[in-house]
């Protein structure tokens, strides 16, 4: 067993505490819920004399909020906001293993590597007493990022708010100020059922959706290429699900397709629906029924990198320019609530949710050093 740094040891402890989002696995209370992780972190914080409270989010699930007060009057607030839940995995994946400089196990990359790095820097600052003069620092362990982002949405609605929040996600230590939004749309065509031997007596809903699919796979992606964002590029669309009909000898009276439409800043649900409706009309395609298949808004993130606290973090990370990413994070709901947000953390997004999830342990240490450097630079 290689000798581990304190940050790496904390990561091992976190991974060994299963915290699968209970929405995905309702019948395994021994593996689900963020409370094992939140309670463990709370104990470590209280042992250092840190003020801790909980914020109710969902039944039995609460955000963890730990607070370091500044030396003087609070004029600014910075929040470290990684999430504590993970996606489902076999029980064996919660026994972390280290090999070739990597720690394997569910959550190592997404996103307990960030939790370990952020919380370790937070504790280090508290233990040495080198607190900022006028900036309070909050560590906020969020619940439910992997499903509906209820933790970050509650934080955005109820506060506290701040000058900057840093959402922990595997960015390869890049500083991310922009990411795409995520709009799930259902498009439904209606037909008329009939016996398969006399299809002319019916109206095939699958046939009605065929020109829509042709447009979505061919002309629409080309149109989306005409829209660009300097960090995110163009929006995208993916047809992820289709269902229609009941059996081969019945003309289907309904067909539904589910779209994943990734949006860039400036696009909204209303603008996307209008865009599709106009395109269908121009092409003479009968309009389908539109409905959302996700009840919460997942808007794009576009934080101004020139904000003073953003600049402080970029300097701490030794990055001249920020990056953009195509995936959605807790940073968006937090920013929508009025707190500018960045995304940062160790690991590669390609490892998130993977069968053999892992993170380079040296990168976890580097993330800790960057966050600690940032915290020490706060006014």
C-alpha positions as a LaTeX table, in Angstrom:
\begin{tabular}{lrrr}
\hline
Residue & $x$ (\AA) & $y$ (\AA) & $z$ (\AA) \\
\hline
Unk1 & 0.00 & 0.00 & 0.00 \\
Unk2 & 1.55 & 3.32 & $-1.05$ \\
Unk3 & 1.89 & 6.06 & 1.51 \\
Unk4 & $-1.06$ & 8.39 & 1.15 \\
Unk5 & $-1.26$ & 12.11 & 1.74 \\
Unk6 & $-3.92$ & 13.40 & 4.18 \\
Unk7 & $-6.09$ & 14.47 & 1.24 \\
Unk8 & $-5.83$ & 11.04 & $-0.35$ \\
Unk9 & $-6.69$ & 9.37 & 2.95 \\
Unk10 & $-9.77$ & 11.54 & 3.24 \\
Unk11 & $-10.79$ & 10.58 & $-0.29$ \\
Unk12 & $-10.46$ & 6.90 & 0.61 \\
Unk13 & $-12.69$ & 7.43 & 3.65 \\
Unk14 & $-15.29$ & 9.24 & 1.55 \\
Unk15 & $-15.43$ & 6.60 & $-1.17$ \\
Unk16 & $-15.82$ & 3.88 & 1.47 \\
Unk17 & $-19.04$ & 5.59 & 2.60 \\
Unk18 & $-21.66$ & 4.76 & $-0.06$ \\
Unk19 & $-23.83$ & 7.71 & $-1.06$ \\
Unk20 & $-25.80$ & 6.60 & $-4.10$ \\
Unk21 & $-28.57$ & 9.01 & $-4.96$ \\
Unk22 & $-31.63$ & 7.24 & $-3.51$ \\
Unk23 & $-33.76$ & 8.21 & $-6.51$ \\
Unk24 & $-31.89$ & 5.58 & $-8.50$ \\
Unk25 & $-31.87$ & 2.77 & $-5.93$ \\
Unk26 & $-34.79$ & 2.90 & $-3.54$ \\
Unk27 & $-34.45$ & $-0.59$ & $-2.01$ \\
Unk28 & $-30.84$ & $-0.39$ & $-0.75$ \\
Unk29 & $-30.72$ & 2.00 & 2.22 \\
Unk30 & $-27.31$ & 0.57 & 3.11 \\
Unk31 & $-25.88$ & 2.09 & $-0.09$ \\
Unk32 & $-28.00$ & 5.19 & $-0.62$ \\
Unk33 & $-28.24$ & 8.73 & 0.72 \\
Unk34 & $-25.66$ & 11.42 & 1.36 \\
Unk35 & $-25.95$ & 11.31 & 5.15 \\
Unk36 & $-23.00$ & 8.95 & 5.78 \\
Unk37 & $-20.68$ & 11.37 & 4.01 \\
Unk38 & $-22.30$ & 14.53 & 5.40 \\
Unk39 & $-22.22$ & 13.22 & 8.97 \\
Unk40 & $-18.57$ & 12.19 & 8.65 \\
Unk41 & $-17.56$ & 15.62 & 7.33 \\
Unk42 & $-19.61$ & 17.36 & 9.99 \\
Unk43 & $-17.75$ & 15.45 & 12.69 \\
Unk44 & $-14.38$ & 16.50 & 11.25 \\
Unk45 & $-15.49$ & 20.13 & 11.07 \\
Unk46 & $-16.84$ & 20.23 & 14.62 \\
Unk47 & $-13.62$ & 18.69 & 15.90 \\
Unk48 & $-11.87$ & 21.83 & 14.57 \\
Unk49 & $-14.42$ & 24.11 & 16.21 \\
Unk50 & $-16.03$ & 25.04 & 12.92 \\
Unk51 & $-19.62$ & 26.27 & 12.88 \\
Unk52 & $-21.85$ & 23.74 & 11.08 \\
Unk53 & $-25.52$ & 23.66 & 10.20 \\
Unk54 & $-27.82$ & 21.68 & 7.94 \\
Unk55 & $-30.20$ & 22.90 & 5.27 \\
Unk56 & $-33.28$ & 20.75 & 4.64 \\
Unk57 & $-33.69$ & 19.81 & 0.99 \\
Unk58 & $-35.59$ & 16.53 & 0.62 \\
Unk59 & $-36.96$ & 14.07 & 3.18 \\
Unk60 & $-33.95$ & 12.71 & 5.08 \\
Unk61 & $-31.53$ & 14.66 & 2.90 \\
Unk62 & $-29.88$ & 17.93 & 3.90 \\
Unk63 & $-27.11$ & 20.13 & 2.56 \\
Unk64 & $-24.13$ & 20.44 & 4.89 \\
Unk65 & $-23.00$ & 24.04 & 5.48 \\
Unk66 & $-19.76$ & 24.70 & 7.39 \\
Unk67 & $-18.64$ & 28.28 & 7.97 \\
Unk68 & $-15.32$ & 29.99 & 8.60 \\
Unk69 & $-15.79$ & 33.57 & 9.72 \\
Unk70 & $-13.24$ & 36.22 & 8.70 \\
Unk71 & $-11.02$ & 38.04 & 11.16 \\
Unk72 & $-13.03$ & 41.25 & 10.78 \\
Unk73 & $-16.44$ & 42.21 & 9.46 \\
Unk74 & $-17.86$ & 40.01 & 6.70 \\
Unk75 & $-17.92$ & 41.91 & 3.43 \\
Unk76 & $-17.58$ & 38.98 & 1.00 \\
Unk77 & $-18.57$ & 35.32 & 0.87 \\
Unk78 & $-16.94$ & 32.49 & $-1.06$ \\
Unk79 & $-18.52$ & 29.04 & $-1.24$ \\
Unk80 & $-16.97$ & 25.65 & $-2.00$ \\
Unk81 & $-19.90$ & 23.59 & $-3.29$ \\
Unk82 & $-19.14$ & 19.98 & $-4.31$ \\
Unk83 & $-21.93$ & 17.40 & $-4.31$ \\
Unk84 & $-21.99$ & 14.35 & $-2.06$ \\
Unk85 & $-24.16$ & 11.91 & $-4.05$ \\
Unk86 & $-22.96$ & 9.38 & $-6.61$ \\
Unk87 & $-24.59$ & 7.24 & $-9.29$ \\
Unk88 & $-25.34$ & 3.53 & $-8.70$ \\
Unk89 & $-22.56$ & 0.96 & $-8.53$ \\
Unk90 & $-22.07$ & $-2.55$ & $-7.14$ \\
Unk91 & $-21.26$ & $-2.78$ & $-3.44$ \\
Unk92 & $-17.67$ & $-3.79$ & $-4.23$ \\
Unk93 & $-17.06$ & $-0.40$ & $-5.84$ \\
Unk94 & $-17.22$ & 1.23 & $-2.42$ \\
Unk95 & $-14.03$ & $-0.54$ & $-1.37$ \\
Unk96 & $-11.46$ & 1.89 & $-2.82$ \\
Unk97 & $-8.29$ & 0.48 & $-4.36$ \\
Unk98 & $-5.07$ & 2.18 & $-5.43$ \\
Unk99 & $-3.01$ & 1.06 & $-8.40$ \\
Unk100 & $-0.51$ & 2.86 & $-10.63$ \\
Unk101 & $-1.16$ & 6.25 & $-9.06$ \\
Unk102 & $-4.94$ & 5.98 & $-9.40$ \\
Unk103 & $-7.67$ & 5.45 & $-6.83$ \\
Unk104 & $-10.51$ & 3.29 & $-8.08$ \\
Unk105 & $-14.05$ & 3.29 & $-6.71$ \\
Unk106 & $-17.43$ & 4.87 & $-7.22$ \\
Unk107 & $-17.23$ & 8.59 & $-6.65$ \\
Unk108 & $-13.45$ & 8.93 & $-6.81$ \\
Unk109 & $-13.79$ & 11.16 & $-9.86$ \\
Unk110 & $-17.41$ & 12.32 & $-9.63$ \\
Unk111 & $-16.99$ & 13.95 & $-7.34$ \\
Unk112 & $-15.49$ & 12.89 & $-4.02$ \\
Unk113 & $-12.04$ & 13.83 & $-5.31$ \\
Unk114 & $-13.30$ & 17.41 & $-5.30$ \\
Unk115 & $-14.94$ & 16.96 & $-1.88$ \\
Unk116 & $-11.65$ & 15.71 & $-0.41$ \\
Unk117 & $-9.59$ & 18.51 & $-1.97$ \\
Unk118 & $-12.02$ & 21.31 & $-1.09$ \\
Unk119 & $-12.72$ & 20.13 & 2.46 \\
Unk120 & $-9.05$ & 19.50 & 3.22 \\
Unk121 & $-8.17$ & 23.05 & 2.15 \\
Unk122 & $-11.08$ & 24.36 & 4.23 \\
Unk123 & $-9.87$ & 22.46 & 7.32 \\
Unk124 & $-6.27$ & 23.53 & 6.77 \\
Unk125 & $-7.25$ & 27.18 & 6.79 \\
Unk126 & $-9.37$ & 26.69 & 9.91 \\
Unk127 & $-6.66$ & 24.80 & 11.77 \\
Unk128 & $-3.89$ & 27.30 & 11.14 \\
Unk129 & $-6.08$ & 30.30 & 11.91 \\
Unk130 & $-4.93$ & 32.21 & 8.83 \\
Unk131 & $-8.41$ & 33.41 & 7.96 \\
Unk132 & $-9.19$ & 36.25 & 5.51 \\
Unk133 & $-9.77$ & 39.73 & 6.88 \\
Unk134 & $-13.23$ & 40.27 & 5.42 \\
Unk135 & $-14.26$ & 37.17 & 3.44 \\
Unk136 & $-16.21$ & 34.34 & 5.02 \\
Unk137 & $-15.69$ & 30.89 & 3.54 \\
Unk138 & $-18.44$ & 28.30 & 3.35 \\
Unk139 & $-18.07$ & 24.62 & 2.57 \\
Unk140 & $-21.42$ & 23.42 & 1.25 \\
Unk141 & $-21.83$ & 19.69 & 0.65 \\
Unk142 & $-24.78$ & 19.44 & $-1.74$ \\
Unk143 & $-27.27$ & 16.62 & $-2.15$ \\
Unk144 & $-29.02$ & 15.36 & $-5.29$ \\
Unk145 & $-26.75$ & 16.69 & $-8.03$ \\
Unk146 & $-27.00$ & 13.42 & $-9.95$ \\
Unk147 & $-30.78$ & 13.64 & $-10.36$ \\
Unk148 & $-32.61$ & 16.95 & $-9.97$ \\
Unk149 & $-30.00$ & 19.24 & $-8.38$ \\
Unk150 & $-32.38$ & 19.81 & $-5.46$ \\
Unk151 & $-29.45$ & 20.69 & $-3.19$ \\
Unk152 & $-28.06$ & 23.48 & $-5.36$ \\
Unk153 & $-31.54$ & 24.74 & $-6.24$ \\
Unk154 & $-32.42$ & 24.97 & $-2.54$ \\
Unk155 & $-29.15$ & 26.78 & $-1.84$ \\
Unk156 & $-29.91$ & 29.22 & $-4.66$ \\
Unk157 & $-33.42$ & 29.85 & $-3.35$ \\
Unk158 & $-32.81$ & 30.02 & 0.40 \\
Unk159 & $-29.20$ & 31.16 & 0.49 \\
Unk160 & $-26.68$ & 31.90 & 1.64 \\
Unk161 & $-25.45$ & 33.73 & $-1.43$ \\
Unk162 & $-21.93$ & 34.87 & $-2.16$ \\
Unk163 & $-19.43$ & 36.55 & $-4.40$ \\
Unk164 & $-18.31$ & 33.23 & $-5.88$ \\
Unk165 & $-19.17$ & 29.54 & $-5.68$ \\
Unk166 & $-16.91$ & 26.75 & $-6.90$ \\
Unk167 & $-18.76$ & 23.63 & $-7.96$ \\
Unk168 & $-16.59$ & 20.53 & $-7.70$ \\
Unk169 & $-16.53$ & 18.46 & $-10.88$ \\
Unk170 & $-13.79$ & 16.63 & $-12.80$ \\
Unk171 & $-12.39$ & 19.36 & $-15.04$ \\
Unk172 & $-8.78$ & 18.13 & $-15.12$ \\
Unk173 & $-7.92$ & 21.17 & $-12.96$ \\
Unk174 & $-9.12$ & 23.52 & $-15.68$ \\
Unk175 & $-11.17$ & 26.51 & $-14.51$ \\
Unk176 & $-14.60$ & 26.37 & $-16.16$ \\
Unk177 & $-16.77$ & 29.49 & $-16.38$ \\
Unk178 & $-19.28$ & 28.28 & $-18.99$ \\
Unk179 & $-21.19$ & 25.10 & $-19.65$ \\
Unk180 & $-24.13$ & 24.10 & $-21.78$ \\
Unk181 & $-27.68$ & 23.82 & $-20.56$ \\
Unk182 & $-29.74$ & 20.68 & $-20.89$ \\
Unk183 & $-33.30$ & 20.68 & $-22.23$ \\
Unk184 & $-35.22$ & 17.42 & $-22.50$ \\
Unk185 & $-38.16$ & 17.60 & $-24.90$ \\
Unk186 & $-40.76$ & 15.04 & $-25.90$ \\
Unk187 & $-42.29$ & 15.24 & $-29.37$ \\
Unk188 & $-45.45$ & 13.22 & $-29.92$ \\
Unk189 & $-47.39$ & 12.38 & $-33.06$ \\
Unk190 & $-50.91$ & 10.99 & $-33.04$ \\
Unk191 & $-52.42$ & 8.50 & $-35.41$ \\
Unk192 & $-55.40$ & 6.17 & $-35.61$ \\
Unk193 & $-55.20$ & 2.51 & $-34.75$ \\
Unk194 & $-56.38$ & $-0.16$ & $-37.15$ \\
Unk195 & $-55.82$ & $-3.85$ & $-37.81$ \\
Unk196 & $-52.49$ & $-4.65$ & $-39.42$ \\
Unk197 & $-54.27$ & $-6.42$ & $-42.30$ \\
Unk198 & $-56.09$ & $-3.19$ & $-43.22$ \\
Unk199 & $-53.58$ & $-0.42$ & $-42.47$ \\
Unk200 & $-55.40$ & 1.95 & $-44.84$ \\
Unk201 & $-58.16$ & 2.19 & $-42.25$ \\
Unk202 & $-55.78$ & 3.76 & $-39.78$ \\
Unk203 & $-53.17$ & 6.50 & $-39.56$ \\
Unk204 & $-49.66$ & 5.42 & $-38.63$ \\
Unk205 & $-48.14$ & 7.68 & $-35.96$ \\
Unk206 & $-44.68$ & 6.28 & $-36.64$ \\
Unk207 & $-44.97$ & 7.36 & $-40.26$ \\
Unk208 & $-45.95$ & 10.83 & $-39.06$ \\
Unk209 & $-42.80$ & 11.13 & $-36.98$ \\
Unk210 & $-40.47$ & 9.98 & $-39.77$ \\
Unk211 & $-39.98$ & 13.44 & $-41.39$ \\
Unk212 & $-39.35$ & 14.88 & $-37.93$ \\
Unk213 & $-36.60$ & 12.35 & $-37.33$ \\
Unk214 & $-35.11$ & 13.03 & $-40.75$ \\
Unk215 & $-34.95$ & 16.75 & $-39.91$ \\
Unk216 & $-33.45$ & 16.16 & $-36.47$ \\
Unk217 & $-30.73$ & 13.86 & $-37.81$ \\
Unk218 & $-29.82$ & 15.87 & $-40.90$ \\
Unk219 & $-30.83$ & 19.53 & $-41.35$ \\
Unk220 & $-31.14$ & 20.53 & $-37.70$ \\
Unk221 & $-27.54$ & 19.75 & $-36.65$ \\
Unk222 & $-26.32$ & 21.78 & $-39.62$ \\
Unk223 & $-28.50$ & 24.70 & $-38.55$ \\
Unk224 & $-27.20$ & 24.50 & $-34.98$ \\
Unk225 & $-23.64$ & 24.86 & $-36.26$ \\
Unk226 & $-24.51$ & 28.43 & $-37.23$ \\
Unk227 & $-24.82$ & 29.33 & $-33.52$ \\
Unk228 & $-21.63$ & 29.58 & $-31.50$ \\
Unk229 & $-20.31$ & 30.58 & $-28.10$ \\
Unk230 & $-16.62$ & 31.40 & $-27.66$ \\
Unk231 & $-16.09$ & 28.73 & $-24.98$ \\
Unk232 & $-18.86$ & 26.24 & $-25.78$ \\
Unk233 & $-19.08$ & 26.08 & $-29.54$ \\
Unk234 & $-22.47$ & 25.15 & $-30.96$ \\
Unk235 & $-25.62$ & 23.69 & $-29.41$ \\
Unk236 & $-26.37$ & 20.05 & $-30.07$ \\
Unk237 & $-29.32$ & 17.67 & $-30.31$ \\
Unk238 & $-29.58$ & 13.95 & $-29.69$ \\
Unk239 & $-32.60$ & 11.67 & $-30.12$ \\
Unk240 & $-32.23$ & 9.42 & $-27.11$ \\
Unk241 & $-35.48$ & 7.48 & $-26.99$ \\
Unk242 & $-38.35$ & 6.46 & $-29.25$ \\
Unk243 & $-41.47$ & 4.46 & $-28.54$ \\
Unk244 & $-44.64$ & 3.78 & $-30.46$ \\
Unk245 & $-47.12$ & 1.03 & $-31.17$ \\
Unk246 & $-48.13$ & $-2.02$ & $-29.18$ \\
Unk247 & $-47.60$ & $-4.99$ & $-31.51$ \\
Unk248 & $-46.84$ & $-5.68$ & $-35.18$ \\
Unk249 & $-50.42$ & $-6.30$ & $-36.30$ \\
Unk250 & $-51.82$ & $-3.01$ & $-34.92$ \\
Unk251 & $-51.37$ & 0.35 & $-36.66$ \\
Unk252 & $-49.83$ & 2.58 & $-33.96$ \\
Unk253 & $-51.96$ & 5.52 & $-32.82$ \\
Unk254 & $-49.10$ & 7.29 & $-31.06$ \\
Unk255 & $-45.32$ & 7.74 & $-31.24$ \\
Unk256 & $-43.05$ & 9.68 & $-28.89$ \\
Unk257 & $-39.42$ & 10.66 & $-29.25$ \\
Unk258 & $-37.28$ & 12.15 & $-26.46$ \\
Unk259 & $-34.67$ & 14.76 & $-27.34$ \\
Unk260 & $-31.61$ & 15.89 & $-25.41$ \\
Unk261 & $-31.03$ & 19.44 & $-26.59$ \\
Unk262 & $-27.85$ & 21.05 & $-25.24$ \\
Unk263 & $-28.24$ & 24.81 & $-25.13$ \\
Unk264 & $-25.77$ & 27.69 & $-25.12$ \\
Unk265 & $-26.21$ & 31.05 & $-23.36$ \\
Unk266 & $-29.05$ & 33.04 & $-24.91$ \\
Unk267 & $-31.17$ & 29.98 & $-25.67$ \\
Unk268 & $-34.27$ & 29.11 & $-23.66$ \\
Unk269 & $-36.92$ & 26.42 & $-23.70$ \\
Unk270 & $-39.29$ & 28.85 & $-25.41$ \\
Unk271 & $-36.73$ & 29.81 & $-28.07$ \\
Unk272 & $-35.94$ & 26.17 & $-28.86$ \\
Unk273 & $-39.62$ & 25.26 & $-29.22$ \\
Unk274 & $-40.18$ & 28.28 & $-31.46$ \\
Unk275 & $-37.14$ & 27.33 & $-33.55$ \\
Unk276 & $-38.40$ & 23.77 & $-34.07$ \\
Unk277 & $-41.97$ & 24.86 & $-34.77$ \\
Unk278 & $-40.87$ & 27.30 & $-37.47$ \\
Unk279 & $-38.59$ & 24.68 & $-39.04$ \\
Unk280 & $-41.42$ & 22.13 & $-39.20$ \\
Unk281 & $-43.81$ & 24.66 & $-40.75$ \\
Unk282 & $-41.30$ & 25.70 & $-43.43$ \\
Unk283 & $-40.85$ & 22.05 & $-44.40$ \\
Unk284 & $-44.56$ & 21.25 & $-44.38$ \\
Unk285 & $-44.20$ & 18.84 & $-41.46$ \\
Unk286 & $-47.29$ & 18.36 & $-39.32$ \\
Unk287 & $-46.60$ & 19.83 & $-35.88$ \\
Unk288 & $-46.14$ & 17.30 & $-33.08$ \\
Unk289 & $-47.19$ & 17.83 & $-29.49$ \\
Unk290 & $-44.39$ & 19.31 & $-27.36$ \\
Unk291 & $-43.85$ & 18.51 & $-23.70$ \\
Unk292 & $-40.96$ & 18.60 & $-21.24$ \\
Unk293 & $-39.68$ & 15.37 & $-19.73$ \\
Unk294 & $-37.68$ & 17.15 & $-17.03$ \\
Unk295 & $-39.53$ & 19.31 & $-14.54$ \\
Unk296 & $-36.64$ & 21.58 & $-13.53$ \\
Unk297 & $-34.80$ & 24.11 & $-15.71$ \\
Unk298 & $-31.22$ & 23.21 & $-16.61$ \\
Unk299 & $-29.91$ & 26.49 & $-17.95$ \\
Unk300 & $-26.46$ & 27.13 & $-19.41$ \\
Unk301 & $-23.72$ & 28.72 & $-17.29$ \\
Unk302 & $-21.87$ & 31.82 & $-18.44$ \\
Unk303 & $-19.93$ & 33.48 & $-15.62$ \\
Unk304 & $-17.88$ & 36.59 & $-16.33$ \\
Unk305 & $-14.23$ & 35.53 & $-15.87$ \\
Unk306 & $-13.24$ & 39.14 & $-15.22$ \\
Unk307 & $-15.06$ & 39.25 & $-11.90$ \\
Unk308 & $-12.50$ & 39.93 & $-9.12$ \\
Unk309 & $-12.97$ & 36.60 & $-7.32$ \\
Unk310 & $-12.88$ & 34.70 & $-10.62$ \\
Unk311 & $-9.58$ & 36.36 & $-11.39$ \\
Unk312 & $-8.24$ & 35.37 & $-7.97$ \\
Unk313 & $-9.12$ & 31.75 & $-8.64$ \\
Unk314 & $-7.64$ & 31.76 & $-12.14$ \\
Unk315 & $-4.37$ & 33.07 & $-10.71$ \\
Unk316 & $-4.36$ & 30.46 & $-7.95$ \\
Unk317 & $-4.86$ & 27.74 & $-10.59$ \\
Unk318 & $-2.17$ & 29.31 & $-12.79$ \\
Unk319 & $-4.61$ & 29.58 & $-15.68$ \\
Unk320 & $-4.67$ & 32.54 & $-18.05$ \\
Unk321 & $-8.06$ & 31.75 & $-19.56$ \\
Unk322 & $-11.13$ & 29.77 & $-18.49$ \\
Unk323 & $-12.65$ & 26.84 & $-20.35$ \\
Unk324 & $-16.13$ & 25.72 & $-21.33$ \\
Unk325 & $-17.62$ & 22.21 & $-21.05$ \\
Unk326 & $-20.66$ & 20.55 & $-22.67$ \\
Unk327 & $-22.11$ & 18.94 & $-19.54$ \\
Unk328 & $-24.46$ & 20.40 & $-16.91$ \\
Unk329 & $-23.48$ & 21.05 & $-13.27$ \\
Unk330 & $-24.69$ & 22.51 & $-9.96$ \\
Unk331 & $-22.93$ & 25.74 & $-10.93$ \\
Unk332 & $-25.88$ & 26.74 & $-13.12$ \\
Unk333 & $-28.63$ & 26.66 & $-10.46$ \\
Unk334 & $-26.30$ & 28.42 & $-8.02$ \\
Unk335 & $-25.52$ & 31.15 & $-10.57$ \\
Unk336 & $-29.19$ & 31.49 & $-11.47$ \\
Unk337 & $-29.82$ & 32.19 & $-7.78$ \\
Unk338 & $-27.47$ & 35.17 & $-7.84$ \\
Unk339 & $-24.04$ & 33.77 & $-6.91$ \\
Unk340 & $-21.46$ & 33.74 & $-9.74$ \\
Unk341 & $-20.11$ & 30.20 & $-10.09$ \\
Unk342 & $-17.15$ & 28.32 & $-11.49$ \\
Unk343 & $-16.57$ & 24.61 & $-12.04$ \\
Unk344 & $-13.27$ & 23.03 & $-10.97$ \\
Unk345 & $-11.87$ & 19.78 & $-9.73$ \\
Unk346 & $-9.53$ & 16.83 & $-10.22$ \\
Unk347 & $-10.24$ & 14.03 & $-12.66$ \\
Unk348 & $-11.46$ & 13.53 & $-16.21$ \\
Unk349 & $-15.18$ & 13.65 & $-17.02$ \\
Unk350 & $-14.68$ & 10.52 & $-19.14$ \\
Unk351 & $-14.24$ & 8.56 & $-15.90$ \\
Unk352 & $-17.45$ & 9.88 & $-14.31$ \\
Unk353 & $-20.16$ & 7.18 & $-14.09$ \\
Unk354 & $-17.79$ & 4.65 & $-15.69$ \\
Unk355 & $-17.60$ & 0.99 & $-14.69$ \\
Unk356 & $-14.09$ & 1.30 & $-13.25$ \\
Unk357 & $-14.21$ & 4.90 & $-12.07$ \\
Unk358 & $-10.87$ & 6.34 & $-10.99$ \\
Unk359 & $-8.97$ & 9.53 & $-10.35$ \\
Unk360 & $-5.25$ & 10.29 & $-10.36$ \\
Unk361 & $-4.43$ & 10.76 & $-6.70$ \\
Unk362 & $-1.66$ & 13.25 & $-7.44$ \\
Unk363 & $-4.24$ & 15.44 & $-9.18$ \\
Unk364 & $-6.40$ & 15.40 & $-6.04$ \\
Unk365 & $-3.42$ & 16.79 & $-4.10$ \\
Unk366 & $-2.89$ & 19.47 & $-6.73$ \\
Unk367 & $-6.55$ & 20.49 & $-6.52$ \\
Unk368 & $-6.16$ & 20.83 & $-2.75$ \\
Unk369 & $-3.09$ & 23.05 & $-3.19$ \\
Unk370 & $-4.87$ & 25.27 & $-5.72$ \\
Unk371 & $-7.95$ & 25.73 & $-3.54$ \\
Unk372 & $-5.81$ & 26.42 & $-0.46$ \\
Unk373 & $-3.78$ & 28.99 & $-2.40$ \\
Unk374 & $-7.03$ & 30.66 & $-3.47$ \\
Unk375 & $-8.42$ & 30.72 & 0.07 \\
Unk376 & $-5.19$ & 32.24 & 1.35 \\
Unk377 & $-5.43$ & 34.99 & $-1.28$ \\
Unk378 & $-8.90$ & 36.16 & $-0.24$ \\
Unk379 & $-9.20$ & 39.69 & 1.11 \\
\hline
\end{tabular}
